Amino acid sequence: MIKEKLTRSKFFAFWALLLAAVSLTSCLKDDDEDTVYYEDAALTSFSVSTMNKIVYGKSKSGLDSIYAKPVSCESYKFYIDQREGLIYNVDSLPYDLDLKKAILSMTSKNSGVVMLNKGSEGRDSLVFYAQTDTIDVSRPLEVRVYNMQGKDYRKYMLTVNKHQEDGEKFRWTNMMDLKESGVWGQGDMRLFCAGSKVFGFSREDDGTTSMVSLNPFASESTTFEGSAFDNVASNGETLYVLESAAGKMHRFAESGRQDYEVNFPGVKLLGASTKEIYALSKEGGLLVSTDEGRTWQTENLDNDEALLPTDNISCTLHALRTNEGMERVMLLGTCADKPSVVAWMKIVDQAEPGAGNWVMVANGENELLSLPKQDQLAIMAYGDVDVAWGLSADGQLESVRESQDGLSWKSESSCSWPVEQVAEPEGRLSVAVDSQHFVWMILGDGCLWRGRLNKMGWTETQKVFR
């Protein structure tokens, strides 16, 4: 424990107040009773009770309005390092909180007196701490706890960490024009990711499928048979490209590429989870492979296979927070005779790949909060939700929607479009998400965009050490 001496010349007022309190206490006690004074001092608890949240809105007259709204901050945990004399929070406070007017809650050991040093370096300016006072914590603040005798004190440095950017803001960057760069002709193009690598697949005039890396740009390119364009699947970390006529599977990951022979009885790859790959069978059912496409078996469905999606098919993957090693796979898409999206779900145990059943969650009927059928619909897993981007019949941008269950979709999303409208009504759309939570999008007539929700790029701080 580090102790520092309090000089009489600086703190005469403090001594006078403390002696008066002691004298009053002595007068109220019996003569036979002894007063006990503790020499040690420490801060035992700290929290922020409330702060002001800066709210931006509109006044009744329609003008821009800014006002402060008190919010509770007691759920944010602060740590007291008794050895180093530090008070801090690991999880940063939200961007829109005003640190200049905070109400703090502090408790000391043995009824020690808590004081705040608001002076500059080398010049003390001590004030008594009161639980109702608003305090400026926008910069480091010295907190002192004096023992009952008023001779010694323990010093702490309080630092309140706050995010320096709005975590809910989505930022887009125009990366390149794919046609001007020569990697995209007149046909369609699809985006897929393998870890942090991004690949573009396009149909060539000679009927083949070309693959080129877009991040890093043009560091890898390959030509496949034409059917490969419709036979690409990714689980985010691993990318699978199938040449069905040749019976070959090509596996791409951060570590490199692997090629091997497969026996594929289906017609189209649909998606992948960590331990499984999914495909549509020639009979219209659902197939699964647990050995990276070498062999296949029929999946179990709880409903009619005729309700499986046939167009704009997306496969999303979420790790279950409640069960380690368990994943939720969603298969979503449209059917010609259905007004909204059809959705199927499967819970996959990584310890038992190939087990489990598919359950239909949305039947494609126009129900409340369902996702309407859209052109070139792309649905991606982003954070804890699935996000849907799609175009209207005339090629314009639909509202970005998100869902936690594939059944109920809300039209307000933290994600956004990179532009307000598509320049080319017949423009194309393809979306992929890499391992760094960047959303990659082909939109319009060859523009490649990259965007990310700010909070998805924040580094996770280690809180548990074993």
N, C-alpha and C positions, 0 to 999 in steps of 0.2 A: 504494500500500500504506500502510495506516494503522498506525503504530507507537505504542505507549504504553509509558512508562517504569515500571519496577518499583521501588518504594521499598524500601530495605534494612530499615527498621524493621518492615515488615509481613511480609516474606518471608525472615526470617533462616533459618528451618528449611529452606526451599527452597534457599537459597544453600549452606547447609552440606552438604546432600545432594548437590547438583550438584558442588561442589568435591571432595567425597570421591570421587565417581565419576570425575572428571577425573584426580585424583591416582592412583587405582588404575590407570586406563588408562595413564598416563604410566609407571608402574613396570613395567608389562608390556611396554612397547615398547623397542626398541633406542635407544641414545642418539643414533644418527644419524638416526633417523626423526622427522619433524616432524608434529605434530598439527594438523589443519586444522579450524578452527571456522567454521561458516557463520552469517552474520548474519541471513539471511532465514528466515521461519517461515510455514507455511501448513498447513491441513488439506487433504489430497488425496483422501480418500475417507471416506464415512460410510454406515452402514447399521444397521438394527435386526436383531440376530440372533434373539432370541426375546422373547416377551411371554407373559403369562398370559391365557388365555381363560376368561371366567367362564361356567361351565356350570350350567344349572338342570336338575334331574332329580328322581328319586325314589330314596330309600334302599331297602334290602331290606325294611324294615318298612313301606314305603309312604308314609313321611313326605317332605315336600319337602326337597330337598338342593341345596346350592350348593357347588361346588368349583372350584378353579383348575386349568387344564390348560395346560402350556407348549406354545406353537405357534411355528413358524418364521415370521419376518416378513421374510426376506431378499428376497423377491420384490417388496416395496414399495419403489419408487424414491424416493430423496431427492436433492435438488439442493443444491449448495454455491454460493452467490453470493459470489465473492471480493471483488467491488467493494463490496457493501453489508454483507458480513460476516453472511450469513444461511444457515441450514441449515433446510430445510423439505421436506415432501412435498406434491405436488399432489393425488394420489389419497388421499383420507382413509382411515385405517385403519378396520376394522370396529368397529361399535358395542360389541361385547361383549369388547373387549380392555382389560386393566388397564394403564394407562400408568404406574402407580406402581412397577412392578417390571420394567423393561426392561433387557436386556443389549445393549449397543451395541458396534459395531465401527468403530474410527476409525484412520486412517493419516495420519501427518504427513510433511511434507517434511524431508529432511536429518536424520531422527531427532529432530525437535523433540519437546519434552516436552509432553504433553497434560494439562491440568488442568481441573477443573470448579469453577466458582464457585457454591456453594450458598448464599451469603449473601443477605441482603435488600438492597434498594436503599440504596446508600451504605455498606454494610458487607460487605466481602469475607470469604468463608470458602472457601479453596481446598483442594481435595483432589486427589490424583493419580488419573488415570483408569486403571482396570484392566479388561481385557477380560472378566473373570469377575464383576465387581461388578454388582449390580442397582441401577438408577438410576431415580429418579423424574423422568419427563418429562411429567407431567400439566400442568405449567405451563412457560413459556419458561425455558430454562436457558442460562447463559453458559458457553461453551467457550473456553479459551485455549490457544494453542500457542506455547510459548517457544522461542526459538532456542537453539543449542548453547552460546552464551556466557551465557545466562540473563539477558541485559540487556533484551531487547525481546520483545514478544509480539504476536501477532495475535488479535483477539477476534471470536468468532462468537456469534450468538444462535440457539439451537436451538429450533424450534417443531415439535411433532409434532401433526398435525391428525388428528382422529378424528370419525367421524360421531356426531351427537348424538341420532340416533333409529335404531331397528332397521330396516334396509333391507328385511327380509323380512316385516315386519308389514303386513297389509292393513287399512286403516281405511275404514269405511263411515259415511256421513251420510245421515239421512233428510231428503230435500229437501222433499217435499210429498205431500199426498194429492190425486191427480189428479181424483178424482171430486168431492171437496169444492171444489176450485178451479174446477170447471166445464169442464174441457178433455177429459173422458172420460166417455162415456155407458155403456151396458150392453154394448156390443160389444167386439170385440178391439181391441188397440192395439199398435203396433210402434214401436220406437225405431231411429233412424238418425242418423248424424253427418256433418257437413260441416265439417272443421276442428275448431274449438272449439265450433261451434254444434250443438245437439241438437234433433232434431225428433221429435214424436210423431204417428203416423198412426192414425186410428181410423175405424171404419165408423159411419156415421150411420144413423138410422132411415129416412131418405128414400132410402137406397141409395147416397149419395155417400160420398166419402172426404175427410175433413178433415185438414189438416196444421197443427200449431201448434208454434212454437218453445218449447222448455223452458229453454234457456240461450242468450241471456237470455229470461226467461219472457214468453210472449205478445207478443213484439215483432214477430212475423210469423205470419200465418195465411192459409191458402188452402183453397179447396174444389175437389176434382177429381172426375171421374167415378168410379163405384164400382170399376171394374177397377184403378184406380191403387193400391189398397191392396195388391194382390199384385204390383205392378210397380214396386218401389222397389229401387234398388241404390246402393251407396256403396263407394268405395275408401279412405274415411277422410278425404280432402280434398275430394272432389266427390260430390254427391248427385244421382242421376238419378231423376226421377219420370215414368213413361210413362202417357199416356192413349191406349191402343191404338186404341179406337174412333174417336177424333178425330184420330189420327195426329200427336200432339204429344208432344214431349219437353221437360221442364222441368229445367234444370240449376242447382243451387244450390252456391255456394262462399262462402268468406269474403269474396270481392270483390263478390258480388251474385248476381243471378238472370238466367238467359238462357232464352228460349223459342224453339223452332224446330220445323219439321215433320219427320216421319220416316216411313219406309215399313217397318213392322214385320211380318215374316212369322211371328213366333213367338207363344207364348201366355203366357210369363212371364219377367220379368227375374230372373236368378239372382245376379248380383254384378258386380264390376268390379275391374280392376287400373288402373295409372296410364294406360295407353294403350288398354285394351280394355274392352268391356262384353260380358257373357255372358248368353245367354237360352236357354230351352228352345223347340225348334221344335214346330210342330203335328204333325210326324211322330214326335216323341219324341227327336230328335237334339239336338245342341248347336250353338248359333249364336254368332258373334262379330262385333262391330262395332269398327272402328278409327277411325271418324269420329263418335264420340259418339252412335251410334244411328241415324244417317241411312241407312246401308246395312248389310247383313248378309251373311255368308257361312257356309257349313257348316264346323264344326271337324273335325279329324282325331282319331279315337279309336283306341287300340291294342287295344280290346276291344269287346264287344257293347254297343251303346247302351242295351240293355234293362237294363243294370246301372247306369245313371245314377240318382242319388237322385231320389225323387219327393216326399218330405215332409221337413219340418224342415231345409230346405236352407240351408247357410251357405257363404260364400265368404271365405276368408282370404288375406291378402297379406303377404309378407315380402320385403324387399330382401336379395339375396344379399350377404354380407360379402366373399366371395371375388372377385366380378365386378361392377364398377361398371356400373350401368344394367341389371342383370339382376334379375328378380323371380321368386319362387316363389308360384304361385297354387294354392290348395287348394279343391276343391269337395267338400263333405261333406254327408251327409244320410242319411235312412233310406228303405228300401223295404218294402213291405207284407209280403213273404215272406222278409225277411232278419232274423236275430236281432241283428245288430250294424250299426254304421255303415259305409256305403260311402264310399270316399274316392278322388278323382281328383286328379292333380297335373299342372301345366304350368309349364315354365320359359319366361318371357317376356323377350325382348330388346327393350327400349324403342326401340332403333334400328330394329327390324324388327317392328313390331306386326302381328299376324295370322299370323305364322309359328309353327312349333312344333306338337307333338302333345300330346294329353292321355294320361297314363299312369294306369292303375288301380292304386292302392296297397293298397287294402283292399276285398275283395269282399263284405263284409257277413256272412261266416260267423262263427260263434262260435269264434274262434281265440284263442290265448293273448295276453293284453294288448290285445285288441280293445276298442273302445268299445261297450258294450251299447246297444241301442235304448232311447230314453227319450222321454217325452212332452215336447212343447214344447222340444226340444233346441236350444240356442243355442251355437254355437262361434265364438269370437272370437280374432283374432290379438292377443297381448299380449306385448310384448317379443320374445323369440326363440322363443316357443312358441305353440301353439294351445291355448286353454282352453275346456273344455266344461262348461256348466251345464245341468241337465235335471231333470225331475220324474219321480217314479215313477207307476205306473198309478193310484194313489189320491191323487196330487197332492202327495206329500211330496218333500222335497229329496233328490236323489241326491248322491253324493260328487262334489266338483269334481275333474275330471281334466284332465291336460295332456299334450301330445305335441309332439315335434319333427319327426315325419315323417308323421303322420296314420294310421300303422299301429299303433304301440305307445303305449298310454296308461297312465300311472301315476295311481293314485288319490290320491296326495299332491300337493298343489299349493300354491304360495305364495298363490294367490287363494282366496277363501272366499265363503261366503254371508253376507249382512248379518244374518240371523236364524238361529236354530237349527231352526225349523220354520215352515211356512206356516200362518197363522191360518185361511185359507179353503182347504179341500182342493181346491176347484175353481178356485183362484187362477190367474192368468195369469203368463207369464214372457216377457220380451223383454229383450235385452241389446245394447248398443252401446258402442263405445270412441271417445273423441274424440282430437284431436291433442295434448292435454296428458296423455294416458295415464290419464284418468279413465274408469272403467267406470260406465256408466249402466244401471240395471236397474229394470224394472217387475216387481214381485213381489207376488203376492197380489191383494187386491181394491182396487187403485188406488194402492199406495205406490210412490213414485219414490225410488230410492236412488242415491247417487253414492259411489264408492269408488276407492281407488288404492293400489297397493303403494308404500310409502314411497320406495324407491330409484328408482321411475319418475318421481318428481317432483324429483329432484335435478338441479341445473344442471350441465351438462357443461362442465368447465373446459378452456379452450384450452391445448393443450400444444405445438403446432407453429405457428411463425410464419414466414411467407414474405415 
